[in-house]
Amino acid sequence: MAFTPSPASRPALRTRPKDPRFLELQSAAARADVLVCGLPFDGAVLGRKGASGGPTGIREAFRFLASHDPDRGVDLASLRWHDLGDLDGLDADDTLATHETVRAALQKVFAKGKPLVVLGGDNSLSFPVVQALCQARAAKWGTVGLIVLDAHYDVRPVDGQPSSGTPYGRILTELDGHPVQPANLAEAGIRPFANTKALADRAAQLGLKPVTLQQVRSKGAVAAAQAALAQAGKGTKTLWLSLDLDVLDQSIAPGVSAPGIGGMALSEAAEFVHRVAADPRCAGMDLVECAPELDPTGNTARAAAYLVAVFVGGVASR
């Protein structure tokens, strides 16, 4: 159980110290403000496979990014991030074993106390990621608030092996001590005709009050992000963001397991990402379902890389 460094995010040569690119902001782990790791696994995906290539594809897209965000007043020049690499030992034929490998490895990473960005991989991985966070911090920090951006409820009951459709239901029902309460799970971006009525009913039975994409737009992305943060953060000392790229419109992110028309704009997702990351309680983000091989344009990986940069910018603005 170890991380293997990825050639895709090899640090760029710092030729212009005052004008750095995103890749030039890497450093040793001890000096880093943010950690990044990859989970190249899509053995539990319900739709189209390809998310195992997500970590590499996102890292390759980092080369398109610079370091300044004028809209949010963020300059990353003084911030540093470190890529731990991809986690070894993930078994495409055994989801439960893979989840245990992820949990054990990330529990140690979370113990370092630095914000972590997890590059997926399929959405089933959100369960062991949050499980590891809760085990690393629950004894000290109590309950955990979870903000989810997803077109789907992903609360299916587990029938045998977990799937990419089960993570948030599992988080509410299977974690010891129930460190994530329904009242602190703020799910936003539910898209029309992306779910069945039975899944909507199950979400309600679990105590969730998901916010649809239309409700996000009625409020405005800023207000919706603030409302999600208030809900997830009420009475909690630790926050986590789980972002399934299929929440984005398929014109932006066609390379996902279940793309859909009428999805969230990249700017709307970025509002959530920045505002959650800027909260000092935020321990990190998992970004899942990026499948570069399903998108010959490369846009999906670039959108994912952009959202990683927005997250890092949020951390920088604390």
LUMVOMAR-633719 format. One record per residue: x, y, z of N, C-alpha, C, O in turn; residue number from 1. Coordinates in steps of 0.05 Angstrom, whole numbers. Each point is the difference from the previous one (the first is absolute). Example, Ala and Ser with C-alpha at 12.3 -4.5 7.8 and 13.67 -1.06 7.14 Angstrom:
# residues 2
((264, -114, 156), (-18, 24, 0), (18, 24, 0), (21, 0, 13), 1)
((-28, 21, -27), (16, 24, 1), (-15, 22, 14), (10, 22, 4), 2)
***
This chain:
# residues 318
((17, -24, 0), (-17, 24, 0), (18, 25, 0), (9, 9, 21), 1)
((-5, 2, -45), (17, 23, -2), (-9, 18, -24), (-15, -9, -16), 2)
((25, 33, 15), (-5, 18, -22), (23, -1, -19), (23, 2, 8), 3)
((-29, -3, -34), (20, 0, -21), (0, 27, -13), (-21, 8, -11), 4)
((43, 7, 10), (0, 26, -13), (-8, -2, -29), (6, -19, -14), 5)
((-21, 39, 5), (-10, 0, -27), (17, 19, -18), (4, 23, 6), 6)
((7, -34, -28), (15, 17, -19), (-17, 23, -11), (11, 20, -9), 7)
((-38, -23, 9), (-17, 20, -12), (1, 27, 15), (-6, 20, -12), 8)
((13, -21, 38), (2, 26, 14), (28, 6, 9), (5, 12, 21), 9)
((14, -20, -37), (28, 6, 6), (3, 31, 2), (-9, 14, -18), 10)
((22, -4, 39), (2, 29, 4), (13, 13, -24), (20, -9, -11), 11)
((-32, 32, 2), (12, 15, -22), (24, 16, 10), (1, 8, 24), 12)
((17, -3, -41), (24, 16, 6), (-9, 29, 5), (-14, 12, -16), 13)
((23, -1, 39), (-7, 27, 7), (18, 20, -14), (22, 7, 10), 14)
((-31, 2, -33), (16, 18, -16), (-7, 29, 6), (16, 18, -5), 15)
((-40, -13, 16), (-9, 27, 6), (-12, 0, 28), (-24, -2, 2), 16)
((40, 5, 18), (-10, -2, 28), (-23, 19, 6), (-17, -7, 17), 17)
((16, 30, -30), (-22, 19, 6), (-24, -4, -19), (-20, 14, 3), 18)
((22, -33, -21), (-22, -5, -19), (-3, -30, -2), (2, -11, -22), 19)
((-9, -3, 44), (0, -29, -1), (-25, -12, -12), (-22, 11, 1), 20)
((25, -34, -14), (-22, -16, -9), (-9, -18, 23), (15, -3, 20), 21)
((-38, -10, -23), (-10, -16, 22), (19, -23, 6), (4, -7, 24), 22)
((7, -6, -44), (18, -22, 4), (26, 8, 14), (13, -17, 12), 23)
((-6, 42, -13), (24, 10, 12), (-3, 4, 30), (19, 7, 14), 24)
((-44, -10, -4), (-5, 5, 29), (3, -25, 17), (-7, 1, 24), 25)
((18, -22, -36), (3, -25, 16), (25, 2, 18), (19, 15, -5), 26)
((-21, -30, 27), (22, 0, 19), (1, -27, 14), (-17, -18, -6), 27)
((36, 14, 24), (1, -23, 16), (-25, 0, 19), (-11, 21, 6), 28)
((3, -45, 2), (-24, -3, 16), (1, 17, 26), (-20, 12, 8), 29)
((43, -11, 4), (3, 14, 26), (-5, 30, -3), (-9, 12, 19), 30)
((14, -1, -43), (-3, 29, -4), (-27, 6, -13), (-7, 24, -3), 31)
((-8, -44, -5), (-25, 5, -16), (-22, 10, 18), (-3, -7, 23), 32)
((-14, 24, -35), (-24, 10, 13), (-24, -18, -7), (-19, -2, 16), 33)
((20, -12, -39), (-21, -18, -9), (12, -25, -10), (21, 1, -14), 34)
((-33, -24, 20), (9, -26, -11), (-20, -9, -21), (-24, 6, 1), 35)
((35, -21, -21), (-16, -11, -21), (6, -30, -2), (24, -8, 3), 36)
((-44, -9, -8), (6, -28, -6), (-20, -10, -20), (-21, 11, -4), 37)
((28, -33, -9), (-18, -12, -20), (-9, -28, 8), (15, -15, 12), 38)
((-40, 8, -19), (-11, -26, 5), (-10, -11, -27), (-23, 4, -7), 39)
((40, -17, -9), (-7, -9, -27), (-16, -26, 0), (10, -22, -4), 40)
((-36, 25, 10), (-17, -23, 4), (-28, 6, -12), (-11, 21, 7), 41)
((0, -38, -24), (-27, 3, -9), (-15, -27, -1), (-17, -4, -16), 42)
((25, -14, 35), (-12, -26, 0), (-28, -1, 10), (-14, -20, -3), 43)
((4, 42, 15), (-27, 1, 11), (-19, 18, -16), (-22, 4, 8), 44)
((31, 6, -31), (-16, 19, -14), (-24, -14, -12), (1, -22, -10), 45)
((-24, 36, 11), (-25, -12, -11), (-3, 5, -30), (-12, -17, -14), 46)
((23, 38, 4), (-2, 7, -28), (25, -7, -16), (10, -22, 2), 47)
((-1, 42, -16), (23, -5, -18), (26, 2, 17), (4, 18, 16), 48)
((14, -37, -21), (26, 0, 14), (19, 20, -14), (-5, 10, -22), 49)
((27, -5, 37), (20, 19, -10), (11, 18, 22), (20, 14, -5), 50)
((-34, -13, 28), (9, 17, 22), (26, -8, 12), (12, 16, 15), 51)
((-3, -41, -20), (26, -7, 11), (23, 17, -12), (21, 2, 11), 52)
((-27, 9, -35), (19, 18, -12), (-2, 29, 9), (15, 17, -9), 53)
((-34, -12, 27), (-4, 28, 9), (24, 13, 12), (6, 23, -8), 54)
((7, -35, 28), (23, 13, 12), (21, 9, -19), (10, 23, 1), 55)
((-2, -40, -20), (20, 7, -20), (-10, 22, -18), (15, 19, -6), 56)
((-40, -21, -3), (-11, 20, -18), (-1, 27, 12), (6, 20, -13), 57)
((-14, -19, 38), (-2, 26, 14), (27, 12, 4), (4, 24, -4), 58)
((15, -41, 12), (28, 10, 4), (11, 11, -26), (13, 21, -1), 59)
((-18, -34, -21), (10, 9, -26), (-13, 27, -7), (13, 17, -14), 60)
((-37, -12, 23), (-14, 25, -6), (10, 23, 18), (-5, 23, -6), 61)
((19, -29, 27), (11, 21, 17), (19, 18, -16), (3, 24, 7), 62)
((9, -34, -29), (19, 16, -15), (-13, 24, -13), (14, 18, -10), 63)
((-40, -18, 8), (-14, 23, -12), (-6, 23, 19), (-9, 21, -8), 64)
((16, -25, 34), (-8, 19, 21), (24, 17, 8), (23, -8, 1), 65)
((-30, 34, 4), (20, 18, 12), (-6, 2, 30), (-7, -20, 12), 66)
((9, 44, 0), (-1, 1, 29), (-16, 23, 11), (-1, 5, 24), 67)
((-13, 11, -41), (-14, 24, 9), (-29, -1, -8), (-7, -7, -22), 68)
((-10, 13, 42), (-29, 2, -4), (-10, 28, 6), (-4, 6, 24), 69)
((2, 12, -44), (-8, 27, 6), (-28, 3, 10), (-5, 19, 16), 70)
((-13, -36, -23), (-28, 2, 9), (-2, -4, 30), (-16, 14, 13), 71)
((31, -32, -2), (-1, -6, 29), (23, 13, 15), (2, -5, 24), 72)
((15, 20, -37), (22, 13, 13), (20, -20, 11), (12, 4, 21), 73)
((-7, -27, -35), (17, -21, 10), (26, -1, -17), (-1, -1, -24), 74)
((23, 1, 38), (26, -4, -13), (14, -24, 14), (5, 1, 24), 75)
((0, -21, -39), (11, -25, 12), (31, 1, 1), (12, -20, 8), 76)
((0, 42, -15), (29, 0, -3), (15, -9, 26), (21, -12, -2), 77)
((-32, 18, 25), (14, -7, 25), (-10, -27, 12), (10, -8, 20), 78)
((-29, -4, -33), (-11, -26, 10), (14, -23, -13), (10, 2, -23), 79)
((-8, -24, 37), (13, -24, -10), (-18, -25, 3), (-15, -2, 20), 80)
((16, -16, -40), (-15, -24, 2), (18, -24, -6), (21, 3, -14), 81)
((-28, -26, 24), (16, -24, -4), (-18, -23, -9), (-21, -5, 11), 82)
((31, -8, -32), (-15, -23, -11), (12, -26, 12), (23, -7, -5), 83)
((-39, -7, 21), (9, -25, 12), (2, -22, -20), (15, -19, 4), 84)
((-29, 22, -26), (-1, -21, -21), (-25, -16, 1), (-20, 8, 12), 85)
((19, -31, -26), (-23, -17, -1), (3, -23, 20), (22, -11, 4), 86)
((-44, 5, 9), (0, -21, 20), (1, -28, -14), (-15, -5, -18), 87)
((34, -11, 27), (3, -27, -11), (-20, -19, 13), (-13, 6, 20), 88)
((11, -30, -32), (-16, -21, 12), (-30, 1, -3), (-14, -12, 16), 89)
((4, 28, -35), (-28, 2, -5), (-9, -22, -19), (10, -2, -22), 90)
((-29, -15, 31), (-8, -24, -14), (-26, 6, -15), (-21, 3, 12), 91)
((22, -3, -39), (-23, 6, -16), (-22, -21, 3), (-23, 5, -7), 92)
((30, -29, 18), (-19, -21, 2), (-11, -3, 29), (-17, -17, 5), 93)
((26, 34, 13), (-8, -3, 28), (-3, 28, 12), (19, 12, 10), 94)
((-43, -1, -12), (-5, 28, 9), (4, 2, 30), (12, 20, 9), 95)
((-22, -39, 7), (3, 3, 29), (29, -1, 8), (8, 15, 18), 96)
((8, -32, -30), (29, -1, 7), (13, 27, -8), (17, 10, 14), 97)
((-25, 0, -37), (12, 26, -9), (-8, 22, 20), (17, 17, 7), 98)
((-42, -17, 2), (-8, 21, 19), (15, -2, 26), (7, 20, 12), 99)
((-1, -44, -3), (16, -3, 24), (28, 10, -4), (12, 12, 18), 100)
((0, -17, -41), (26, 10, -6), (0, 31, 0), (19, 12, 11), 101)
((-39, 0, -23), (-2, 29, 0), (-3, 11, 28), (13, 19, 8), 102)
((-31, -31, 7), (-5, 9, 28), (26, 0, 17), (6, 20, 13), 103)
((8, -42, -14), (24, -3, 16), (21, 20, -8), (14, 12, 17), 104)
((-10, -8, -43), (21, 18, -9), (-7, 29, 6), (16, 16, 9), 105)
((-41, -8, -15), (-8, 28, 4), (-3, 8, 29), (3, 23, 7), 106)
((-9, -42, 10), (-2, 7, 28), (27, 11, 10), (1, 18, 16), 107)
((21, -30, -26), (26, 10, 7), (6, 27, -12), (13, 17, 12), 108)
((-23, -13, -37), (4, 26, -13), (-15, 22, 15), (10, 22, 5), 109)
((-35, -28, 2), (-16, 20, 14), (12, 7, 28), (-4, 23, 10), 110)
((18, -42, 1), (12, 6, 26), (21, 22, -1), (8, 11, 20), 111)
((2, -6, -44), (20, 22, -4), (-13, 27, 4), (14, 20, 5), 112)
((-40, -18, -8), (-14, 25, 5), (0, 20, -23), (-9, 23, 4), 113)
((18, -31, -28), (1, 18, -22), (-24, -5, -19), (-8, -23, -3), 114)
((-2, 44, -9), (-22, -4, -20), (9, -20, -21), (22, 1, -10), 115)
((-40, -18, 2), (6, -21, -19), (-20, 1, -24), (-24, 3, 4), 116)
((34, -5, -28), (-16, -2, -24), (4, -29, -10), (22, -8, -7), 117)
((-44, -7, 5), (0, -27, -9), (-10, -1, -29), (-23, 8, -5), 118)
((39, -18, -13), (-7, -2, -28), (-10, -28, -6), (15, -20, 1), 119)
((-41, 17, -8), (-11, -26, -7), (3, -5, -29), (7, 17, -16), 120)
((-13, -42, 9), (-14, -20, 14), (-31, 4, 0), (-10, 22, -5), 121)
((-4, -44, 10), (-29, 1, 0), (-11, 9, 26), (14, 3, 21), 122)
((-40, 3, -21), (-13, 13, 23), (-3, -18, 24), (-5, 10, 22), 123)
((8, -36, -25), (-1, -18, 23), (22, 7, 20), (-3, -5, 24), 124)
((25, 17, -34), (23, 6, 17), (-6, 22, 20), (15, 3, 20), 125)
((-36, 12, -24), (-7, 21, 19), (-5, -12, 28), (5, 13, 20), 126)
((-15, -38, -19), (-5, -12, 26), (25, -5, 16), (2, 10, 22), 127)
((18, -25, -33), (24, -4, 17), (16, 25, 5), (14, 2, 20), 128)
((-16, 18, -38), (14, 25, 5), (-12, 14, 24), (14, 8, 18), 129)
((-41, -6, -17), (-13, 13, 23), (3, -17, 25), (3, 10, 22), 130)
((-3, -36, -25), (4, -18, 22), (28, 5, 13), (2, 1, 24), 131)
((18, 1, -41), (27, 5, 10), (2, 27, 14), (12, 2, 21), 132)
((-25, 18, -32), (0, 26, 13), (-14, -1, 27), (11, 11, 20), 133)
((-33, -24, -18), (-15, -2, 25), (17, -15, 21), (0, 8, 23), 134)
((13, -30, -31), (16, -15, 19), (24, 16, 9), (9, -3, 23), 135)
((2, 19, -41), (23, 16, 8), (-7, 24, 18), (17, 8, 16), 136)
((-41, 2, -19), (-7, 25, 13), (-23, -1, 19), (-3, 18, 17), 137)
((-14, -38, -19), (-25, 0, 15), (5, 1, 30), (-15, 14, 14), 138)
((35, -28, -4), (5, -1, 29), (6, 28, 10), (-6, 7, 23), 139)
((19, 9, -40), (9, 27, 8), (-21, 21, -8), (-4, 19, 15), 140)
((-7, -22, -39), (-17, 21, -11), (-30, -6, 0), (-16, 18, -6), 141)
((8, -42, 13), (-28, -6, 1), (-12, -4, -28), (13, -12, -17), 142)
((-37, 21, 13), (-14, -5, -25), (13, 15, -24), (14, 20, 4), 143)
((-19, -31, -27), (12, 11, -25), (-23, 9, -18), (-20, -13, -3), 144)
((23, 37, -9), (-19, 11, -19), (9, -7, -28), (24, 2, -7), 145)
((-43, -10, -10), (6, -9, -27), (-16, 15, -20), (-25, 1, 1), 146)
((39, 12, -20), (-14, 14, -22), (5, -17, -25), (23, -7, -7), 147)
((-44, 1, -7), (1, -18, -24), (-10, 16, -24), (-22, 11, 0), 148)
((37, -11, -22), (-9, 9, -26), (-3, -24, -18), (20, -13, -6), 149)
((-44, 7, -2), (-5, -24, -15), (-27, 2, -15), (-19, 12, 11), 150)
((17, -23, -34), (-25, -1, -14), (-18, -22, 11), (-24, 0, -5), 151)
((36, -18, 20), (-15, -24, 10), (0, 0, 31), (18, 11, 12), 152)
((-38, -24, -1), (-2, -3, 29), (22, -18, 11), (12, 5, 21), 153)
((-6, -27, -36), (20, -20, 8), (-4, -11, 28), (18, -1, 16), 154)
((-43, -7, -11), (-7, -11, 26), (-12, -28, -4), (-16, -10, 16), 155)
((23, -4, -38), (-11, -26, -5), (8, -19, 23), (22, 2, 11), 156)
((-40, -21, -4), (8, -20, 20), (22, -18, -12), (1, -4, -24), 157)
((17, -6, 41), (21, -17, -9), (-11, -28, -4), (-12, -12, 18), 158)
((16, 1, -41), (-8, -28, -7), (25, -15, -8), (7, 0, -23), 159)
((6, -12, 42), (26, -13, -5), (22, 20, 3), (5, 11, 21), 160)
((9, -6, -43), (22, 20, 0), (-12, 28, -3), (-20, 4, -14), 161)
((32, 16, 27), (-8, 28, -4), (4, 8, -29), (15, -13, -15), 162)
((-28, 35, 7), (3, 10, -27), (4, 31, 1), (-1, 12, 22), 163)
((4, -1, -45), (2, 29, -2), (-27, 14, 7), (-1, 24, 3), 164)
((-20, -40, 0), (-26, 11, 8), (-7, -3, 29), (-22, 7, 8), 165)
((42, -16, 8), (-6, -5, 29), (14, 18, 20), (-7, -2, 24), 166)
((26, 19, -31), (18, 11, 20), (-14, 17, 22), (7, -3, 24), 167)
((-26, 20, -30), (-10, 18, 20), (-20, -14, 18), (-3, 7, 24), 168)
((-12, -27, -34), (-16, -16, 17), (17, -16, 20), (-7, -2, 24), 169)
((30, -8, -33), (18, -15, 17), (12, 18, 22), (3, -7, 23), 170)
((4, 32, -31), (11, 19, 19), (-19, 5, 23), (8, 2, 23), 171)
((-34, -1, -29), (-20, 6, 21), (-6, -25, 17), (-7, 3, 23), 172)
((10, -27, -34), (-10, -23, 14), (21, -20, 10), (-5, -15, 18), 173)
((29, 16, -30), (20, -20, 6), (24, 9, 17), (14, -16, 12), 174)
((-10, 42, -9), (23, 9, 15), (-5, -2, 30), (-22, 7, 10), 175)
((41, -18, 5), (-2, -4, 29), (-5, 27, 13), (14, 20, -4), 176)
((-35, -19, 21), (-5, 24, 15), (-15, 21, -15), (-7, 21, 10), 177)
((1, -26, -36), (-14, 19, -17), (11, 28, 1), (-14, 19, 8), 178)
((39, -16, -15), (13, 27, 2), (-11, 20, -20), (4, 24, 4), 179)
((-17, -34, -26), (-13, 18, -19), (-30, -3, 3), (-11, -21, -5), 180)
((-2, 42, 15), (-29, 0, 4), (-15, 10, -25), (11, 17, -14), 181)
((-35, -27, 9), (-15, 10, -23), (-2, 30, -1), (0, 13, -21), 182)
((-4, 0, 45), (-3, 29, 1), (25, 14, -9), (-2, 24, -7), 183)
((25, -37, 7), (25, 12, -7), (11, -10, -27), (23, 5, -7), 184)
((-41, -18, -9), (8, -8, -26), (-16, 17, -20), (-24, -4, -4), 185)
((38, 23, -8), (-13, 19, -19), (6, -9, -29), (23, 4, -9), 186)
((-43, -15, -4), (4, -10, -27), (-13, 19, -20), (-24, 7, 4), 187)
((38, 1, -24), (-10, 20, -19), (7, -8, -29), (20, -13, -5), 188)
((-38, 21, -13), (5, -4, -29), (-16, -22, -12), (5, -8, -23), 189)
((-25, -3, 37), (-16, -22, -10), (-14, 9, -26), (-13, 21, -1), 190)
((17, -36, -20), (-8, 8, -27), (-26, -15, -8), (-4, -23, 8), 191)
((-14, 36, -23), (-24, -13, -9), (7, -25, -17), (19, 0, -16), 192)
((-35, -21, 20), (2, -25, -15), (27, -14, 2), (9, -14, -17), 193)
((4, 19, 40), (25, -14, 6), (-3, -22, 21), (18, -16, 5), 194)
((-42, 16, 8), (-6, -19, 21), (-28, -10, -2), (-16, 10, -16), 195)
((10, -31, 31), (-28, -10, 1), (-14, 11, 25), (13, 10, 19), 196)
((-39, -12, -19), (-16, 9, 24), (7, -17, 24), (0, 10, 22), 197)
((6, -36, -26), (7, -17, 22), (26, 10, 14), (2, -2, 25), 198)
((17, 12, -40), (25, 10, 12), (-5, 26, 14), (12, 6, 21), 199)
((-30, 11, -32), (-7, 24, 14), (-14, -6, 27), (5, 13, 20), 200)
((-22, -33, -20), (-13, -9, 24), (20, -11, 21), (-3, 6, 24), 201)
((22, -21, -34), (20, -11, 19), (17, 23, 12), (6, -1, 24), 202)
((1, 21, -40), (14, 23, 11), (-16, 13, 22), (11, 8, 21), 203)
((-37, -5, -25), (-17, 12, 20), (-2, -17, 25), (0, 10, 22), 204)
((-2, -37, -26), (-1, -18, 23), (25, 1, 17), (-1, -4, 24), 205)
((24, 10, -37), (25, 2, 14), (3, 27, 15), (19, 4, 15), 206)
((-38, 14, -20), (0, 26, 13), (13, 22, -16), (6, 21, 11), 207)
((0, -27, -37), (13, 20, -16), (-20, 19, -13), (-23, -7, -5), 208)
((32, 32, 0), (-16, 20, -14), (17, 11, -23), (9, 23, 1), 209)
((-6, -39, -22), (18, 8, -22), (-11, 25, -13), (-25, 5, -2), 210)
((43, 11, -9), (-7, 24, -14), (4, -5, -30), (21, -9, -9), 211)
((-42, 14, -6), (2, -5, -29), (16, 21, -14), (5, 22, 12), 212)
((3, -27, -36), (15, 20, -15), (-17, 25, -5), (10, 22, 1), 213)
((-36, -25, -6), (-17, 23, -4), (-2, 17, 26), (-1, 24, -2), 214)
((1, -37, 25), (-1, 15, 25), (27, 15, 4), (0, 22, 11), 215)
((22, -35, -19), (26, 14, 1), (-2, 26, -17), (9, 21, 8), 216)
((-20, -24, -32), (-1, 23, -18), (-20, 21, 9), (4, 24, -4), 217)
((-25, -32, 17), (-20, 19, 11), (12, 17, 22), (-5, 24, 1), 218)
((22, -36, 15), (14, 15, 22), (23, 15, -11), (7, 22, 10), 219)
((6, -32, -31), (26, 10, -9), (21, -17, 13), (-2, -10, 22), 220)
((24, 5, -37), (20, -18, 8), (13, 8, 27), (6, -17, 17), 221)
((-1, 43, -14), (13, 10, 24), (-17, -6, 25), (9, -11, 19), 222)
((-35, 19, -21), (-18, -5, 23), (-4, -30, 5), (-1, -8, 23), 223)
((-1, -8, -44), (-3, -28, 3), (24, -13, 13), (-2, -17, 18), 224)
((26, 26, -25), (24, -10, 12), (2, 8, 29), (7, -17, 17), 225)
((-15, 41, -10), (0, 9, 28), (-20, -16, 16), (5, -6, 23), 226)
((-29, 0, -35), (-20, -15, 14), (10, -29, 6), (-4, -10, 21), 227)
((17, -2, -41), (11, -27, 4), (22, 0, 21), (1, -18, 17), 228)
((15, 39, -17), (21, 2, 20), (-12, 3, 28), (10, -11, 20), 229)
((-31, 27, -18), (-13, 4, 26), (-13, -25, 10), (2, -7, 24), 230)
((-14, -9, -42), (-13, -25, 8), (21, -20, 9), (-2, -12, 22), 231)
((22, 7, -39), (20, -20, 7), (17, 8, 24), (9, -17, 15), 232)
((-6, 43, -12), (18, 10, 22), (-13, 4, 26), (13, 7, 20), 233)
((-40, -10, -18), (-13, 5, 25), (7, -20, 21), (-7, -24, -2), 234)
((22, 32, 22), (8, -17, 22), (23, -19, -6), (6, -17, 16), 235)
((7, 21, -40), (22, -17, -7), (26, 15, 0), (0, 25, -4), 236)
((22, -39, 9), (26, 13, 0), (18, -9, -24), (22, 10, -3), 237)
((-33, -29, -12), (15, -9, -24), (-20, -2, -23), (-23, -8, 3), 238)
((32, 17, -27), (-16, -1, -24), (14, -15, -22), (25, -1, -1), 239)
((-41, -12, -16), (11, -13, -23), (-17, 6, -24), (-24, 2, 2), 240)
((37, 0, -26), (-15, 5, -25), (4, -24, -18), (22, -9, -5), 241)
((-45, -2, -5), (1, -23, -19), (-12, 10, -26), (-24, 8, 0), 242)
((39, -9, -21), (-9, 11, -26), (2, -21, -21), (21, -9, -8), 243)
((-45, 1, -2), (-2, -18, -23), (-2, 18, -25), (-18, 16, -2), 244)
((37, -20, -17), (0, 17, -23), (-24, -2, -18), (-5, 16, -17), 245)
((-12, -37, 22), (-24, -2, -16), (-21, 21, 8), (-21, 2, -13), 246)
((27, 13, 34), (-18, 23, 6), (2, 22, -21), (-19, 16, -3), 247)
((41, -16, -12), (4, 20, -20), (-15, -8, -26), (-5, -23, -5), 248)
((-3, 43, -10), (-13, -5, -25), (19, -15, -18), (24, 3, 0), 249)
((-35, -21, -17), (16, -17, -17), (15, 16, -21), (19, -11, -12), 250)
((-27, 35, 6), (16, 17, -18), (26, 8, 12), (19, 7, -14), 251)
((-17, -8, 41), (24, 7, 14), (16, -25, 7), (24, -1, -2), 252)
((-39, -19, 11), (13, -25, 10), (-13, -25, -13), (-15, -14, 14), 253)
((20, 9, -39), (-12, -24, -13), (14, -26, 9), (-12, -21, -2), 254)
((36, 23, 12), (16, -23, 7), (-5, -9, 29), (19, -1, 16), 255)
((-44, -7, -10), (-7, -11, 26), (-16, -25, -5), (-9, -6, -22), 256)
((4, -9, 44), (-15, -24, -3), (-28, 4, -10), (-11, -14, -17), 257)
((-2, 35, 28), (-29, 5, -6), (-4, 30, -7), (-10, 15, 16), 258)
((19, -7, -40), (-4, 28, -8), (-29, 7, -4), (-16, -18, -6), 259)
((9, 43, 9), (-27, 8, -4), (-3, 29, -9), (17, 17, 7), 260)
((-37, -12, -23), (-6, 27, -9), (-13, 16, 22), (-14, -11, 17), 261)
((17, 37, -18), (-13, 17, 20), (13, 1, 27), (-14, 5, 20), 262)
((40, -11, -19), (14, -1, 26), (10, 26, 9), (-5, 21, -12), 263)
((21, -21, 33), (11, 24, 13), (21, 12, -17), (16, -13, -14), 264)
((-15, 40, 14), (22, 14, -13), (26, -2, 16), (-2, -3, 25), 265)
((24, 4, -38), (26, -1, 14), (2, 23, 20), (11, -4, 22), 266)
((-20, 27, -29), (1, 23, 19), (-16, -5, 25), (7, 9, 21), 267)
((-30, -23, -24), (-17, -6, 24), (15, -19, 18), (0, 3, 24), 268)
((11, -24, -36), (15, -19, 17), (24, 13, 13), (6, -6, 23), 269)
((7, 24, -37), (23, 14, 11), (-7, 16, 25), (16, 3, 18), 270)
((-40, 9, -18), (-9, 15, 24), (-1, -18, 25), (10, 8, 21), 271)
((-21, -32, -25), (-1, -19, 23), (28, -7, 8), (7, 0, 24), 272)
((10, -7, -43), (27, -10, 6), (16, 22, 15), (12, -6, 20), 273)
((-12, 30, -30), (15, 21, 12), (-9, 6, 28), (16, 2, 19), 274)
((-42, 1, -15), (-11, 8, 26), (4, -22, 21), (5, 6, 23), 275)
((-8, -31, -31), (6, -22, 20), (29, -1, 6), (7, -2, 24), 276)
((10, 4, -44), (29, -2, 5), (10, 24, 17), (19, -3, 15), 277)
((-32, 26, -17), (9, 23, 15), (-7, -2, 30), (11, 15, 16), 278)
((-29, -33, -9), (-7, -4, 28), (22, -15, 14), (8, -22, -9), 279)
((3, 32, 31), (22, -13, 14), (-6, -29, 9), (18, -15, 6), 280)
((-44, 9, -4), (-8, -27, 9), (2, -21, -22), (-2, -24, 5), 281)
((6, 33, -30), (-1, -19, -22), (26, -16, -1), (22, 10, -2), 282)
((-26, -37, 3), (23, -18, 0), (8, -9, -28), (20, -13, -4), 283)
((-37, 20, -16), (7, -7, -27), (-24, -7, -18), (-22, 6, 6), 284)
((29, -18, -29), (-20, -6, -20), (7, -26, -15), (23, -5, -6), 285)
((-44, -11, 0), (4, -21, -19), (-14, 8, -26), (-23, 9, 0), 286)
((37, -13, -22), (-10, 8, -27), (-1, -26, -16), (22, -11, -7), 287)
((-46, 2, 0), (-2, -27, -11), (-14, 0, -28), (-12, 19, -8), 288)
((14, -42, -5), (-13, -7, -25), (11, 15, -24), (-14, 3, -21), 289)
((39, 6, 22), (13, 11, -24), (12, -24, -16), (17, -15, 10), 290)
((-27, 12, -34), (8, -23, -17), (11, 12, -26), (-14, 1, -20), 291)
((40, 6, 19), (11, 14, -24), (-3, -16, -26), (-3, 13, -21), 292)
((4, -39, 23), (-2, -16, -25), (-27, 3, -14), (-3, -7, -23), 293)
((-17, 16, 38), (-27, 4, -11), (-3, 28, -12), (-22, 6, -9), 294)
((43, 10, 10), (-2, 28, -9), (24, 7, -16), (20, 9, 11), 295)
((-21, -13, -37), (24, 6, -17), (7, 30, -1), (22, 7, -8), 296)
((-40, 10, 16), (6, 29, 1), (18, 8, 23), (14, 20, -2), 297)
((-13, -37, 23), (15, 7, 23), (-13, 20, 19), (11, 7, 20), 298)
((-35, 1, -27), (-14, 21, 16), (-7, -9, 28), (2, 16, 19), 299)
((-9, -41, -16), (-8, -10, 27), (23, 1, 19), (-3, 10, 23), 300)
((26, -19, -31), (24, 1, 17), (8, 29, 6), (9, 6, 22), 301)
((-12, 11, -42), (7, 28, 4), (-19, 13, 20), (8, 16, 17), 302)
((-34, -23, -19), (-19, 11, 20), (7, -10, 28), (-2, 15, 19), 303)
((9, -40, -17), (8, -11, 26), (24, 13, 11), (1, 8, 24), 304)
((20, -4, -41), (24, 13, 9), (-6, 29, 9), (12, 9, 20), 305)
((-29, 5, -35), (-8, 27, 7), (-12, 0, 28), (6, 18, 16), 306)
((-24, -37, -10), (-13, 0, 26), (20, -7, 22), (-4, 9, 23), 307)
((24, -25, -29), (21, -4, 20), (15, 26, 6), (5, 6, 23), 308)
((1, 9, -44), (13, 26, 4), (-18, 19, 16), (10, 15, 17), 309)
((-36, -15, -22), (-19, 16, 15), (1, -8, 30), (-1, 17, 17), 310)
((2, -43, -13), (1, -10, 28), (25, 10, 14), (-1, 10, 22), 311)
((24, -13, -36), (25, 9, 12), (-1, 30, 5), (11, 10, 20), 312)
((-24, 5, -38), (-3, 29, 3), (-17, 6, 25), (6, 19, 14), 313)
((-26, -35, -9), (-16, 4, 24), (16, -4, 25), (-2, 15, 19), 314)
((19, -35, -19), (18, -5, 23), (18, 24, 4), (5, 9, 22), 315)
((6, 2, -44), (18, 23, 1), (-13, 25, 11), (13, 17, 11), 316)
((-40, -16, -14), (-14, 25, 8), (-8, -1, 30), (-12, 19, 10), 317)
((17, -41, 3), (-8, -2, 29), (14, 21, 17), (-5, 2, 24), 318)
***
